[in-house]
Amino acid sequence: MDYSRITTIIQSLAIPHPERLTLLDAESLASAHVPPFPIDWPVMILGIIDDEQKNRISNVLKPAYPSNHVIYIIEGSKSNSMALIELSHRKNNSASIDLYVPALTEGSSVEAFTEIVAHLRAPDGCPWDREQTHESLRTHLLEETYEALSAIDSGDFDAMREELGDLLLQIVLQAQIASEEGRFTIHQVVKDIYDKIIRRHPHVFGDLKLNGVDGVLANWEKLKETEREIKKEGKGLLDGVPATLPALAQAQEYQDRAARVGFDWPAIKGVLEKVNEEVEEIKRAENPKEAASEMGDLFFVLVNLARWKKMDAESLLRQANVRFKRRFGYIERSALEMKKSLSELTLQEMDALWEAGKQLEKNS
């Protein structure tokens, strides 16, 4: 590494010597998909040899930095600033150029976030955070998961970004507690899932050829079965599905896993026939216990129908709940405008208001 060259570059930029700096070879960065460094650190990219390499590097930086983020191109002892969005349009005038990308705002990296969570747990941190345990945070983890799902269902991307951040806090906080107990670190969590992704995608990171999504899912189950055998867990195909999942999500995951090894209807016609069969069995039920059992079977086969339609049963019901709440709210507001309580409305009046609310939704 020619450190004198780096000093020359910094001097040409006429900026204070940075306290920290990431140095990267252009060739290694050009093969990435996202920046492999903390973006709240400045980075110097050395030895960009041609326009193709420069454009690939531009594509790596764009997902992480604002399009108007000011960067510096260095040619020899001269430097020029420009917005990141302009980089791919600029032609190289030299055989090799270097690039200096100033840091984003403090706290923009995952590394900075793990540091701040560790600070919360430190002796000079927050009393509330310091007294938390894996068990005490269970409720918060569950709540944040549902709030993230609700944001996804709403289509509100600002809310989604916020709720995913809250969920990330719970994950990093759990890992920090485990680290303090000497059990595992956040880096081991990341490494484990990194290795798992590589291992379970031999068609991406290896030479295996698979036929479409169905082939990928079938191979996925074979790999997991092998993993279970290696671990000597003695678990069945469905044992890995969390018992705490909501019932609809759990049913769909059971059916997905069974289908990947061939236990499935050959065509959707069989599923539709099974729906009708379960409805008839409910009609013929002779007592509440039998009716409850048949009703459960109907729910289960409806989940299967959703799966065949490439839909998520849990999300479908949540969306239906949202629609019901919104339309019933329209009935309540209309009753207030009519100076009536809900109990004073007839069923026919409420049905008419319900339909009016639906029509307003269609027209909006």
C-alpha positions as CSV (number, residue, x, y, z in Angstrom):
1,M,0.0,0.0,0.0
2,D,1.5,3.3,-1.1
3,Y,0.6,5.5,1.9
4,S,2.4,8.5,0.4
5,R,-0.1,8.4,-2.4
6,I,-3.0,8.5,0.1
7,T,-1.5,11.5,1.8
8,T,-1.1,13.2,-1.6
9,I,-4.8,12.5,-2.4
10,I,-5.9,13.9,0.9
11,Q,-3.8,17.0,0.4
12,S,-5.3,17.5,-3.1
13,L,-8.8,17.4,-1.6
14,A,-7.9,20.2,0.8
15,I,-9.7,18.5,3.7
16,P,-8.6,17.8,7.3
17,H,-6.9,14.5,7.7
18,P,-9.7,12.0,8.5
19,E,-9.6,10.3,11.9
20,R,-10.7,7.1,10.2
21,L,-10.7,6.0,6.6
22,T,-11.7,2.9,4.6
23,L,-9.3,2.0,1.8
24,L,-10.6,-0.2,-1.0
25,D,-9.2,-1.5,-4.2
26,A,-11.5,-0.6,-7.1
27,E,-11.4,-4.1,-8.6
28,S,-12.7,-5.7,-5.4
29,L,-15.5,-3.1,-4.9
30,A,-16.7,-3.4,-8.5
31,S,-17.8,-7.0,-7.9
32,A,-20.0,-6.1,-4.9
33,H,-23.7,-5.3,-4.9
34,V,-23.8,-3.0,-1.8
35,P,-21.0,-1.1,0.0
36,P,-19.0,-3.6,2.1
37,F,-17.9,-0.9,4.6
38,P,-19.6,1.4,7.2
39,I,-21.0,4.3,5.2
40,D,-20.6,6.7,8.1
41,W,-16.8,6.3,7.5
42,P,-15.2,8.1,4.5
43,V,-13.9,5.7,1.9
44,M,-11.1,6.0,-0.7
45,I,-11.4,3.8,-3.8
46,L,-8.1,3.3,-5.5
47,G,-7.2,2.4,-9.1
48,I,-10.3,2.7,-11.2
49,I,-9.0,1.7,-14.6
50,D,-11.8,2.3,-17.0
51,D,-15.4,3.5,-17.5
52,E,-16.9,0.0,-17.1
53,Q,-15.3,-0.4,-13.7
54,K,-16.3,3.1,-12.7
55,N,-19.9,2.5,-13.7
56,R,-20.0,-0.8,-11.7
57,I,-18.7,1.0,-8.6
58,S,-21.3,3.8,-9.1
59,N,-24.0,1.1,-9.1
60,V,-22.6,-0.3,-5.8
61,L,-22.7,3.1,-4.1
62,K,-26.1,4.3,-5.4
63,P,-28.3,2.1,-3.1
64,A,-26.6,3.5,0.0
65,Y,-25.9,7.1,-0.7
66,P,-28.2,10.0,-1.8
67,S,-28.0,10.8,-5.5
68,N,-26.7,14.3,-4.6
69,H,-24.0,13.1,-2.2
70,V,-20.8,15.0,-3.1
71,I,-17.9,12.8,-4.1
72,Y,-14.3,13.6,-5.3
73,I,-12.5,12.2,-8.4
74,I,-8.8,12.4,-8.2
75,E,-6.6,12.4,-11.3
76,G,-2.9,12.7,-10.5
77,S,-2.6,15.6,-8.1
78,K,-5.9,17.2,-9.2
79,S,-9.3,16.6,-7.7
80,N,-12.9,17.5,-8.8
81,S,-16.1,17.3,-6.9
82,M,-19.5,16.1,-8.3
83,A,-22.7,14.6,-7.2
84,L,-22.8,10.8,-7.1
85,I,-25.5,10.7,-9.7
86,E,-23.0,12.3,-12.2
87,L,-20.3,9.7,-11.7
88,S,-21.6,7.2,-14.3
89,H,-21.9,9.9,-16.9
90,R,-18.3,11.2,-16.6
91,K,-15.7,9.9,-19.0
92,N,-12.3,8.9,-17.7
93,N,-9.6,11.3,-18.8
94,S,-6.7,9.3,-17.3
95,A,-5.5,5.7,-17.4
96,S,-6.4,5.4,-13.7
97,I,-8.4,7.5,-11.3
98,D,-9.1,7.4,-7.6
99,L,-12.4,8.2,-5.8
100,Y,-13.0,9.7,-2.4
101,V,-16.5,9.3,-0.9
102,P,-17.1,11.4,2.3
103,A,-18.9,9.8,5.2
104,L,-22.7,9.9,5.6
105,T,-24.2,11.3,8.8
106,E,-23.0,9.6,12.1
107,G,-25.2,6.6,12.8
108,S,-25.9,5.6,9.2
109,S,-24.1,2.2,9.5
110,V,-25.1,-1.1,11.2
111,E,-21.7,-0.9,13.1
112,A,-22.7,2.4,14.6
113,F,-26.0,1.0,15.6
114,T,-24.6,-2.0,17.4
115,E,-22.2,0.4,19.2
116,I,-25.1,2.6,20.5
117,V,-27.0,-0.5,21.7
118,A,-23.9,-1.7,23.5
119,H,-23.6,1.8,25.1
120,L,-27.2,1.5,26.3
121,R,-26.2,-1.7,28.2
122,A,-22.9,-0.3,29.5
123,P,-22.5,0.9,33.2
124,D,-23.0,4.5,32.1
125,G,-26.0,3.5,29.9
126,C,-29.7,3.5,30.4
127,P,-31.0,1.9,33.7
128,W,-34.0,0.4,31.8
129,D,-32.0,-1.2,29.1
130,R,-29.4,-2.5,31.5
131,E,-32.0,-4.5,33.5
132,Q,-33.6,-6.2,30.5
133,T,-33.2,-9.9,29.9
134,H,-34.0,-12.2,27.0
135,E,-37.2,-13.1,28.7
136,S,-38.3,-9.6,29.6
137,L,-37.9,-8.5,25.9
138,R,-40.0,-11.3,24.5
139,T,-43.2,-9.2,24.5
140,H,-41.4,-6.3,22.9
141,L,-40.0,-8.5,20.1
142,L,-43.5,-9.9,19.4
143,E,-45.1,-6.4,19.5
144,E,-42.5,-5.0,17.1
145,T,-42.9,-7.9,14.8
146,Y,-46.6,-7.3,14.5
147,E,-46.2,-3.6,14.2
148,A,-43.8,-4.2,11.3
149,L,-46.3,-6.5,9.6
150,S,-49.0,-3.9,10.1
151,A,-46.8,-1.3,8.4
152,I,-46.2,-3.7,5.5
153,D,-50.0,-4.3,5.2
154,S,-50.7,-0.6,5.2
155,G,-48.3,0.1,2.3
156,D,-46.9,3.1,4.3
157,F,-43.2,2.9,3.6
158,D,-42.3,5.6,6.1
159,A,-44.0,3.5,8.8
160,M,-42.4,0.4,7.5
161,R,-38.9,1.9,7.7
162,E,-39.6,3.0,11.3
163,E,-41.0,-0.3,12.4
164,L,-38.2,-2.3,10.8
165,G,-35.8,-0.1,12.8
166,D,-37.7,-0.9,16.0
167,L,-37.5,-4.6,15.1
168,L,-33.8,-4.4,14.4
169,L,-33.3,-2.8,17.9
170,Q,-34.8,-5.9,19.5
171,I,-32.6,-8.2,17.5
172,V,-29.4,-6.3,18.3
173,L,-30.4,-5.9,21.9
174,Q,-31.0,-9.6,22.3
175,A,-27.5,-10.3,20.7
176,Q,-25.9,-7.8,23.0
177,I,-27.3,-9.4,26.1
178,A,-26.1,-12.8,24.9
179,S,-22.6,-11.3,24.2
180,E,-22.4,-10.0,27.8
181,E,-23.3,-13.5,29.0
182,G,-20.6,-15.0,26.9
183,R,-23.0,-17.0,24.8
184,F,-22.8,-15.5,21.3
185,T,-22.2,-12.1,19.6
186,I,-24.1,-10.2,16.9
187,H,-21.2,-11.0,14.6
188,Q,-21.8,-14.7,15.2
189,V,-25.5,-14.2,14.4
190,V,-24.6,-12.6,11.1
191,K,-21.9,-15.2,10.3
192,D,-24.4,-18.1,11.0
193,I,-27.0,-16.7,8.7
194,Y,-24.4,-15.7,6.1
195,D,-23.1,-19.4,6.0
196,K,-26.7,-20.7,6.0
197,I,-27.6,-18.6,2.9
198,I,-24.5,-19.7,1.1
199,R,-25.2,-23.4,2.0
200,R,-28.8,-23.3,1.0
201,H,-28.3,-21.5,-2.3
202,P,-25.9,-23.8,-4.2
203,H,-27.7,-22.8,-7.4
204,V,-26.4,-19.2,-6.8
205,F,-23.1,-19.7,-5.1
206,G,-22.3,-23.1,-6.5
207,D,-22.7,-25.2,-9.7
208,L,-26.1,-26.8,-9.0
209,K,-28.7,-26.4,-11.7
210,L,-32.3,-26.1,-10.5
211,N,-35.6,-25.8,-12.4
212,G,-37.4,-22.6,-11.3
213,V,-38.9,-21.8,-7.9
214,D,-40.3,-25.2,-7.3
215,G,-36.9,-26.8,-7.8
216,V,-35.4,-24.3,-5.4
217,L,-37.9,-25.1,-2.7
218,A,-37.6,-28.8,-3.1
219,N,-33.9,-28.6,-2.8
220,W,-34.2,-26.3,0.2
221,E,-36.1,-29.0,2.1
222,K,-33.5,-31.6,1.1
223,L,-30.8,-29.4,2.5
224,K,-32.6,-28.8,5.7
225,E,-33.3,-32.5,6.1
226,T,-29.5,-33.1,5.7
227,E,-28.8,-30.4,8.3
228,R,-31.2,-32.1,10.8
229,E,-29.5,-35.4,10.3
230,I,-26.1,-33.9,10.9
231,K,-27.3,-32.2,14.1
232,K,-29.0,-35.5,15.1
233,E,-32.0,-33.6,16.1
234,G,-34.5,-36.4,15.4
235,K,-37.0,-33.7,14.3
236,G,-39.6,-34.2,11.6
237,L,-40.2,-31.9,8.7
238,L,-42.8,-29.8,10.5
239,D,-41.1,-29.7,13.9
240,G,-39.2,-26.6,13.0
241,V,-42.3,-24.5,12.6
242,P,-42.7,-22.3,15.7
243,A,-45.6,-23.3,17.9
244,T,-46.1,-19.6,18.7
245,L,-47.0,-18.7,15.1
246,P,-50.5,-17.4,14.5
247,A,-52.7,-20.3,13.4
248,L,-53.2,-19.2,9.8
249,A,-49.4,-18.6,9.3
250,Q,-48.6,-21.9,11.0
251,A,-51.1,-23.8,8.8
252,Q,-49.7,-22.3,5.6
253,E,-46.1,-23.1,6.7
254,Y,-47.1,-26.7,7.4
255,Q,-48.7,-27.0,4.0
256,D,-45.7,-25.3,2.2
257,R,-43.2,-27.7,3.8
258,A,-45.3,-30.8,3.0
259,A,-45.8,-29.7,-0.6
260,R,-42.1,-29.3,-1.1
261,V,-41.7,-33.0,-0.6
262,G,-44.6,-33.9,-2.9
263,F,-47.5,-34.1,-0.3
264,D,-50.0,-31.9,-2.1
265,W,-53.0,-31.9,-4.4
266,P,-52.0,-32.4,-8.1
267,A,-54.2,-29.5,-9.1
268,I,-56.2,-26.7,-7.5
269,K,-59.5,-28.5,-8.5
270,G,-58.9,-31.0,-5.7
271,V,-58.5,-28.1,-3.2
272,L,-61.8,-26.5,-4.3
273,E,-63.6,-29.8,-4.1
274,K,-62.2,-30.2,-0.5
275,V,-63.6,-26.8,0.4
276,N,-67.1,-27.8,-0.7
277,E,-66.7,-31.2,1.1
278,E,-65.8,-29.5,4.4
279,V,-68.7,-27.1,4.1
280,E,-71.1,-30.0,3.7
281,E,-69.5,-31.8,6.7
282,I,-70.2,-28.7,8.8
283,K,-73.8,-28.8,7.7
284,R,-74.1,-32.5,8.7
285,A,-72.3,-32.1,12.1
286,E,-74.5,-33.6,14.9
287,N,-73.1,-31.8,17.9
288,P,-71.0,-28.7,18.7
289,K,-67.8,-30.7,19.2
290,E,-68.1,-32.3,15.7
291,A,-69.0,-28.9,14.2
292,A,-65.9,-27.3,15.8
293,S,-63.7,-30.0,14.4
294,E,-65.1,-29.6,10.9
295,M,-64.9,-25.9,11.1
296,G,-61.2,-26.2,11.9
297,D,-60.8,-28.5,8.8
298,L,-62.5,-25.8,6.7
299,F,-60.1,-23.1,7.9
300,F,-57.2,-25.4,7.1
301,V,-58.3,-26.2,3.6
302,L,-59.0,-22.5,3.0
303,V,-55.4,-21.8,3.9
304,N,-54.4,-24.4,1.4
305,L,-56.5,-22.6,-1.2
306,A,-54.8,-19.3,-0.5
307,R,-51.4,-21.1,-0.9
308,W,-52.4,-22.4,-4.3
309,K,-53.4,-18.9,-5.2
310,K,-49.9,-17.7,-4.2
311,M,-51.4,-15.6,-1.4
312,D,-50.5,-15.3,2.3
313,A,-53.5,-16.4,4.4
314,E,-52.5,-14.5,7.5
315,S,-52.1,-11.3,5.5
316,L,-55.5,-11.8,3.7
317,L,-57.3,-12.1,7.0
318,R,-55.5,-9.1,8.5
319,Q,-56.5,-7.1,5.4
320,A,-60.1,-8.3,5.7
321,N,-60.1,-7.2,9.4
322,V,-58.8,-3.7,8.3
323,R,-61.6,-3.5,5.7
324,F,-64.2,-4.6,8.3
325,K,-63.0,-2.0,10.8
326,R,-63.0,0.8,8.3
327,R,-66.5,0.0,6.9
328,F,-68.0,-0.5,10.4
329,G,-66.4,2.9,11.3
330,Y,-68.3,4.4,8.4
331,I,-71.6,3.0,9.8
332,E,-70.7,4.5,13.2
333,R,-69.9,7.9,11.7
334,S,-73.1,7.9,9.7
335,A,-75.2,7.0,12.7
336,L,-73.7,10.0,14.5
337,E,-74.6,12.3,11.6
338,M,-78.1,10.9,11.8
339,K,-78.1,11.6,15.5
340,K,-78.8,7.9,16.2
341,S,-77.0,5.3,18.3
342,L,-76.0,2.1,16.6
343,S,-78.6,0.2,18.6
344,E,-81.3,2.4,17.1
345,L,-80.4,1.4,13.5
346,T,-82.1,-1.5,11.9
347,L,-80.1,-4.3,10.3
348,Q,-81.4,-3.1,6.9
349,E,-80.1,0.4,7.6
350,M,-76.7,-0.8,8.7
351,D,-76.5,-3.0,5.6
352,A,-77.3,-0.1,3.4
353,L,-74.6,2.1,5.1
354,W,-72.2,-0.8,4.8
355,E,-72.7,-1.0,1.0
356,A,-72.5,2.8,0.8
357,G,-69.1,2.7,2.6
358,K,-67.9,0.0,0.2
359,Q,-69.0,2.1,-2.8
360,L,-67.1,5.1,-1.5
361,E,-64.0,3.0,-1.2
362,K,-64.3,1.9,-4.8
363,N,-64.8,5.5,-6.0
364,S,-61.9,6.9,-4.0
